[in-house]
Amino acid sequence: MSSPIETINPSRTASPAPDAPTASPHGYDVGLLLLRVAVGVIMVAHGTQKLFGWFGSGGLDGTGQFFTMSGYPAGKTMAAVAGVTETFGGLALVVGLCTPLAAAAIVGTMLNATAVKWDGSFYAPTGVEYELLLTAGAAALALTGPGRYAADRLLPVLRAHRLAYGAAALVLAAVSAGVILLIRD
């Protein structure tokens, strides 16, 4: 008679079904790289618009006026802060350097953009779906880490990504965004 508790044989492993697909060990990392590059490049483009007037933008003067009209004190200074945050946060995200903080910089900036743009509409052109997608993409990267193809992997202190680091970075982003939104008229 067999015992209800059976001894597990460690040398015996279940094999997958013969026609089951096998995952690429690097597919996850390539997906994270693609997400990092897409969100990062978009944010660099937005930041350089604000800072330098590239891509048909009004530069610091025009963006500063928009920030002032949106209720931010010292509109030109706030435009510079947003431009620097987007540019360098985006660049760091592209190369995967200090990924939780780079992603948090983008999340904080996009939370402000969402609050400014929000008029009760979700869909483009007046809605916030675009801002929310960038926010979610950056937040996902803060939580998952940059993947194998990132500068963080080359730095021993940053190599081990922890969910807690990403969560702490997102809390920092939310608090920072909240403080900036509170000083807005």
Phi and psi restraints in degrees (value plus and minus 20) as a CYANA .aco file:
   2 SER   PHI    -108.7   -68.7
   2 SER   PSI     129.4   169.4
   3 SER   PHI     -96.0   -56.0
   3 SER   PSI     127.1   167.1
   4 PRO   PHI     -86.8   -46.8
   4 PRO   PSI     -43.5    -3.5
   5 ILE   PHI    -124.4   -84.4
   5 ILE   PSI      94.7   134.7
   6 GLU   PHI    -119.0   -79.0
   6 GLU   PSI     127.7   167.7
   7 THR   PHI     -98.9   -58.9
   7 THR   PSI     112.2   152.2
   8 ILE   PHI    -106.4   -66.4
   8 ILE   PSI     109.8   149.8
   9 ASN   PHI    -108.8   -68.8
   9 ASN   PSI      90.9   130.9
  10 PRO   PHI     -85.6   -45.6
  10 PRO   PSI     -42.1    -2.1
  11 SER   PHI     -99.7   -59.7
  11 SER   PSI     -31.3     8.7
  12 ARG   PHI    -120.4   -80.4
  12 ARG   PSI      99.1   139.1
  13 THR   PHI    -144.0  -104.0
  13 THR   PSI     128.7   168.7
  14 ALA   PHI     -96.3   -56.3
  14 ALA   PSI     113.9   153.9
  15 SER   PHI    -116.0   -76.0
  15 SER   PSI     128.3   168.3
  16 PRO   PHI     -88.1   -48.1
  16 PRO   PSI     141.9   181.9
  17 ALA   PHI     -78.0   -38.0
  17 ALA   PSI     125.5   165.5
  18 PRO   PHI     -78.3   -38.3
  18 PRO   PSI     -50.3   -10.3
  19 ASP   PHI    -123.4   -83.4
  19 ASP   PSI      -8.6    31.4
  20 ALA   PHI     -94.1   -54.1
  20 ALA   PSI     115.2   155.2
  21 PRO   PHI     -91.5   -51.5
  21 PRO   PSI     126.5   166.5
  22 THR   PHI    -125.9   -85.9
  22 THR   PSI     119.9   159.9
  23 ALA   PHI     -99.0   -59.0
  23 ALA   PSI     123.6   163.6
  24 SER   PHI     -92.3   -52.3
  24 SER   PSI     112.1   152.1
  25 PRO   PHI     -84.9   -44.9
  25 PRO   PSI     -41.6    -1.6
  26 HIS   PHI    -125.1   -85.1
  26 HIS   PSI     -20.8    19.2
  27 GLY   PHI     -78.9   -38.9
  27 GLY   PSI     -62.2   -22.2
  28 TYR   PHI     -79.7   -39.7
  28 TYR   PSI     -65.8   -25.8
  29 ASP   PHI     -87.9   -47.9
  29 ASP   PSI     -58.0   -18.0
  30 VAL   PHI     -86.5   -46.5
  30 VAL   PSI     -59.6   -19.6
  31 GLY   PHI     -82.4   -42.4
  31 GLY   PSI     -62.9   -22.9
  32 LEU   PHI     -85.0   -45.0
  32 LEU   PSI     -59.5   -19.5
  33 LEU   PHI     -80.1   -40.1
  33 LEU   PSI     -66.8   -26.8
  34 LEU   PHI     -80.5   -40.5
  34 LEU   PSI     -64.4   -24.4
  35 LEU   PHI     -84.6   -44.6
  35 LEU   PSI     -63.4   -23.4
  36 ARG   PHI     -80.3   -40.3
  36 ARG   PSI     -67.2   -27.2
  37 VAL   PHI     -85.9   -45.9
  37 VAL   PSI     -64.3   -24.3
  38 ALA   PHI     -82.2   -42.2
  38 ALA   PSI     -73.1   -33.1
  39 VAL   PHI     -85.3   -45.3
  39 VAL   PSI     -62.4   -22.4
  40 GLY   PHI     -83.4   -43.4
  40 GLY   PSI     -66.3   -26.3
  41 VAL   PHI     -84.3   -44.3
  41 VAL   PSI     -61.6   -21.6
  42 ILE   PHI     -79.9   -39.9
  42 ILE   PSI     -62.7   -22.7
  43 MET   PHI     -90.2   -50.2
  43 MET   PSI     -56.9   -16.9
  44 VAL   PHI     -81.0   -41.0
  44 VAL   PSI     -63.6   -23.6
  45 ALA   PHI     -80.3   -40.3
  45 ALA   PSI     -64.6   -24.6
  46 HIS   PHI     -85.5   -45.5
  46 HIS   PSI     -61.3   -21.3
  47 GLY   PHI     -84.9   -44.9
  47 GLY   PSI     -62.5   -22.5
  48 THR   PHI     -90.8   -50.8
  48 THR   PSI     -47.4    -7.4
  49 GLN   PHI     -79.1   -39.1
  49 GLN   PSI     -68.8   -28.8
  50 LYS   PHI     -85.5   -45.5
  50 LYS   PSI     -63.2   -23.2
  51 LEU   PHI     -97.3   -57.3
  51 LEU   PSI     -62.2   -22.2
  52 PHE   PHI    -138.9   -98.9
  52 PHE   PSI     -23.5    16.5
  53 GLY   PHI      54.9    94.9
  53 GLY   PSI      -1.5    38.5
  54 TRP   PHI     -91.0   -51.0
  54 TRP   PSI     141.2   181.2
  55 PHE   PHI      39.0    79.0
  55 PHE   PSI      17.7    57.7
  56 GLY   PHI      58.5    98.5
  56 GLY   PSI       1.8    41.8
  57 SER   PHI    -115.8   -75.8
  57 SER   PSI     147.8   187.8
  58 GLY   PHI    -105.7   -65.7
  58 GLY   PSI     -16.0    24.0
  59 GLY   PHI      46.7    86.7
  59 GLY   PSI    -180.7  -140.7
  60 LEU   PHI     -83.9   -43.9
  60 LEU   PSI     -57.9   -17.9
  61 ASP   PHI     -85.6   -45.6
  61 ASP   PSI     -71.8   -31.8
  62 GLY   PHI     -85.1   -45.1
  62 GLY   PSI     -62.7   -22.7
  63 THR   PHI     -87.5   -47.5
  63 THR   PSI     -58.0   -18.0
  64 GLY   PHI     -80.6   -40.6
  64 GLY   PSI     -60.8   -20.8
  65 GLN   PHI     -83.1   -43.1
  65 GLN   PSI     -61.6   -21.6
  66 PHE   PHI     -81.9   -41.9
  66 PHE   PSI     -63.3   -23.3
  67 PHE   PHI     -83.4   -43.4
  67 PHE   PSI     -60.0   -20.0
  68 THR   PHI     -84.0   -44.0
  68 THR   PSI     -65.0   -25.0
  69 MET   PHI     -84.0   -44.0
  69 MET   PSI     -45.8    -5.8
  70 SER   PHI    -105.5   -65.5
  70 SER   PSI     -18.4    21.6
  71 GLY   PHI      79.1   119.1
  71 GLY   PSI     -17.2    22.8
  72 TYR   PHI    -102.1   -62.1
  72 TYR   PSI     116.2   156.2
  73 PRO   PHI     -93.1   -53.1
  73 PRO   PSI     132.3   172.3
  74 ALA   PHI      29.7    69.7
  74 ALA   PSI      42.0    82.0
  75 GLY   PHI     -72.6   -32.6
  75 GLY   PSI     -62.6   -22.6
  76 LYS   PHI     -87.0   -47.0
  76 LYS   PSI     -58.8   -18.8
  77 THR   PHI     -85.4   -45.4
  77 THR   PSI     -63.3   -23.3
  78 MET   PHI     -85.0   -45.0
  78 MET   PSI     -55.7   -15.7
  79 ALA   PHI     -85.0   -45.0
  79 ALA   PSI     -59.6   -19.6
  80 ALA   PHI     -85.4   -45.4
  80 ALA   PSI     -62.3   -22.3
  81 VAL   PHI     -82.0   -42.0
  81 VAL   PSI     -65.2   -25.2
  82 ALA   PHI     -83.6   -43.6
  82 ALA   PSI     -62.9   -22.9
  83 GLY   PHI     -83.8   -43.8
  83 GLY   PSI     -63.8   -23.8
  84 VAL   PHI     -86.1   -46.1
  84 VAL   PSI     -62.8   -22.8
  85 THR   PHI     -81.8   -41.8
  85 THR   PSI     -66.1   -26.1
  86 GLU   PHI     -86.5   -46.5
  86 GLU   PSI     -63.0   -23.0
  87 THR   PHI     -85.9   -45.9
  87 THR   PSI     -73.7   -33.7
  88 PHE   PHI     -97.5   -57.5
  88 PHE   PSI     -52.1   -12.1
  89 GLY   PHI     -83.6   -43.6
  89 GLY   PSI     -61.2   -21.2
  90 GLY   PHI     -85.8   -45.8
  90 GLY   PSI     -64.1   -24.1
  91 LEU   PHI     -82.2   -42.2
  91 LEU   PSI     -64.2   -24.2
  92 ALA   PHI     -83.1   -43.1
  92 ALA   PSI     -57.3   -17.3
  93 LEU   PHI     -86.7   -46.7
  93 LEU   PSI     -61.6   -21.6
  94 VAL   PHI     -77.7   -37.7
  94 VAL   PSI     -65.9   -25.9
  95 VAL   PHI    -107.5   -67.5
  95 VAL   PSI     -28.2    11.8
  96 GLY   PHI      54.4    94.4
  96 GLY   PSI      22.8    62.8
  97 LEU   PHI    -128.8   -88.8
  97 LEU   PSI     104.9   144.9
  98 CYS   PHI      31.2    71.2
  98 CYS   PSI      29.1    69.1
  99 THR   PHI     -73.6   -33.6
  99 THR   PSI     -66.2   -26.2
 100 PRO   PHI     -80.4   -40.4
 100 PRO   PSI     -60.1   -20.1
 101 LEU   PHI     -92.2   -52.2
 101 LEU   PSI     -60.0   -20.0
 102 ALA   PHI     -81.2   -41.2
 102 ALA   PSI     -64.8   -24.8
 103 ALA   PHI     -85.4   -45.4
 103 ALA   PSI     -58.7   -18.7
 104 ALA   PHI     -84.6   -44.6
 104 ALA   PSI     -56.6   -16.6
 105 ALA   PHI     -80.9   -40.9
 105 ALA   PSI     -61.6   -21.6
 106 ILE   PHI     -89.1   -49.1
 106 ILE   PSI     -62.3   -22.3
 107 VAL   PHI     -80.2   -40.2
 107 VAL   PSI     -66.8   -26.8
 108 GLY   PHI     -80.4   -40.4
 108 GLY   PSI     -64.6   -24.6
 109 THR   PHI     -84.6   -44.6
 109 THR   PSI     -62.5   -22.5
 110 MET   PHI     -92.0   -52.0
 110 MET   PSI     -48.2    -8.2
 111 LEU   PHI     -83.8   -43.8
 111 LEU   PSI     -60.2   -20.2
 112 ASN   PHI     -85.6   -45.6
 112 ASN   PSI     -64.2   -24.2
 113 ALA   PHI     -80.6   -40.6
 113 ALA   PSI     -60.0   -20.0
 114 THR   PHI     -84.8   -44.8
 114 THR   PSI     -63.0   -23.0
 115 ALA   PHI     -84.0   -44.0
 115 ALA   PSI     -59.7   -19.7
 116 VAL   PHI     -88.6   -48.6
 116 VAL   PSI     -61.8   -21.8
 117 LYS   PHI    -101.5   -61.5
 117 LYS   PSI     -43.2    -3.2
 118 TRP   PHI     -78.9   -38.9
 118 TRP   PSI     102.6   142.6
 119 ASP   PHI    -150.9  -110.9
 119 ASP   PSI      -2.6    37.4
 120 GLY   PHI      74.7   114.7
 120 GLY   PSI     -25.2    14.8
 121 SER   PHI    -122.7   -82.7
 121 SER   PSI     119.8   159.8
 122 PHE   PHI    -114.3   -74.3
 122 PHE   PSI     -63.2   -23.2
 123 TYR   PHI    -106.6   -66.6
 123 TYR   PSI     131.1   171.1
 124 ALA   PHI     -82.9   -42.9
 124 ALA   PSI     134.7   174.7
 125 PRO   PHI    -108.4   -68.4
 125 PRO   PSI     -36.0     4.0
 126 THR   PHI    -117.9   -77.9
 126 THR   PSI     -27.5    12.5
 127 GLY   PHI    -103.7   -63.7
 127 GLY   PSI    -194.3  -154.3
 128 VAL   PHI    -133.6   -93.6
 128 VAL   PSI      -4.0    36.0
 129 GLU   PHI     -80.8   -40.8
 129 GLU   PSI     -58.9   -18.9
 130 TYR   PHI     -84.0   -44.0
 130 TYR   PSI     -67.8   -27.8
 131 GLU   PHI     -83.0   -43.0
 131 GLU   PSI     -60.9   -20.9
 132 LEU   PHI     -86.8   -46.8
 132 LEU   PSI     -55.9   -15.9
 133 LEU   PHI     -85.6   -45.6
 133 LEU   PSI     -63.8   -23.8
 134 LEU   PHI     -84.4   -44.4
 134 LEU   PSI     -59.7   -19.7
 135 THR   PHI     -82.7   -42.7
 135 THR   PSI     -66.6   -26.6
 136 ALA   PHI     -85.6   -45.6
 136 ALA   PSI     -60.6   -20.6
 137 GLY   PHI     -82.2   -42.2
 137 GLY   PSI     -64.7   -24.7
 138 ALA   PHI     -86.8   -46.8
 138 ALA   PSI     -61.0   -21.0
 139 ALA   PHI     -83.5   -43.5
 139 ALA   PSI     -60.1   -20.1
 140 ALA   PHI     -81.3   -41.3
 140 ALA   PSI     -60.7   -20.7
 141 LEU   PHI     -88.1   -48.1
 141 LEU   PSI     -56.3   -16.3
 142 ALA   PHI     -81.7   -41.7
 142 ALA   PSI     -58.9   -18.9
 143 LEU   PHI    -100.7   -60.7
 143 LEU   PSI     -56.5   -16.5
 144 THR   PHI    -107.8   -67.8
 144 THR   PSI     -47.3    -7.3
 145 GLY   PHI      73.4   113.4
 145 GLY   PSI     155.2   195.2
 146 PRO   PHI    -102.7   -62.7
 146 PRO   PSI     -34.5     5.5
 147 GLY   PHI      68.4   108.4
 147 GLY   PSI    -198.7  -158.7
 148 ARG   PHI     -89.2   -49.2
 148 ARG   PSI     -51.9   -11.9
 149 TYR   PHI    -116.0   -76.0
 149 TYR   PSI      49.7    89.7
 150 ALA   PHI    -170.0  -130.0
 150 ALA   PSI     133.6   173.6
 151 ALA   PHI     -82.9   -42.9
 151 ALA   PSI     -49.9    -9.9
 152 ASP   PHI     -76.8   -36.8
 152 ASP   PSI     -51.1   -11.1
 153 ARG   PHI     -89.0   -49.0
 153 ARG   PSI     -39.9     0.1
 154 LEU   PHI    -107.0   -67.0
 154 LEU   PSI     -34.3     5.7
 155 LEU   PHI    -126.3   -86.3
 155 LEU   PSI      93.8   133.8
 156 PRO   PHI     -73.7   -33.7
 156 PRO   PSI     -57.4   -17.4
 157 VAL   PHI     -89.6   -49.6
 157 VAL   PSI     -44.4    -4.4
 158 LEU   PHI    -122.9   -82.9
 158 LEU   PSI     -27.1    12.9
 159 ARG   PHI     -80.0   -40.0
 159 ARG   PSI     -62.7   -22.7
 160 ALA   PHI    -108.4   -68.4
 160 ALA   PSI      81.8   121.8
 161 HIS   PHI    -100.3   -60.3
 161 HIS   PSI     116.8   156.8
 162 ARG   PHI    -142.8  -102.8
 162 ARG   PSI     121.2   161.2
 163 LEU   PHI     -75.5   -35.5
 163 LEU   PSI     -56.5   -16.5
 164 ALA   PHI     -82.1   -42.1
 164 ALA   PSI     -56.5   -16.5
 165 TYR   PHI     -82.7   -42.7
 165 TYR   PSI     -66.2   -26.2
 166 GLY   PHI     -84.4   -44.4
 166 GLY   PSI     -63.1   -23.1
 167 ALA   PHI     -83.6   -43.6
 167 ALA   PSI     -62.7   -22.7
 168 ALA   PHI     -83.4   -43.4
 168 ALA   PSI     -60.0   -20.0
 169 ALA   PHI     -84.0   -44.0
 169 ALA   PSI     -58.6   -18.6
 170 LEU   PHI     -89.6   -49.6
 170 LEU   PSI     -55.2   -15.2
 171 VAL   PHI     -83.6   -43.6
 171 VAL   PSI     -64.2   -24.2
 172 LEU   PHI     -78.7   -38.7
 172 LEU   PSI     -62.4   -22.4
 173 ALA   PHI     -82.6   -42.6
 173 ALA   PSI     -65.2   -25.2
 174 ALA   PHI     -85.6   -45.6
 174 ALA   PSI     -62.3   -22.3
 175 VAL   PHI     -85.9   -45.9
 175 VAL   PSI     -66.2   -26.2
 176 SER   PHI     -80.7   -40.7
 176 SER   PSI     -66.1   -26.1
 177 ALA   PHI     -81.7   -41.7
 177 ALA   PSI     -60.9   -20.9
 178 GLY   PHI     -82.7   -42.7
 178 GLY   PSI     -62.0   -22.0
 179 VAL   PHI     -82.4   -42.4
 179 VAL   PSI     -65.4   -25.4
 180 ILE   PHI     -83.2   -43.2
 180 ILE   PSI     -61.0   -21.0
 181 LEU   PHI     -87.3   -47.3
 181 LEU   PSI     -51.0   -11.0
 182 LEU   PHI     -89.0   -49.0
 182 LEU   PSI     -49.7    -9.7
 183 ILE   PHI    -103.7   -63.7
 183 ILE   PSI     -24.8    15.2
 184 ARG   PHI     -97.4   -57.4
 184 ARG   PSI     121.9   161.9
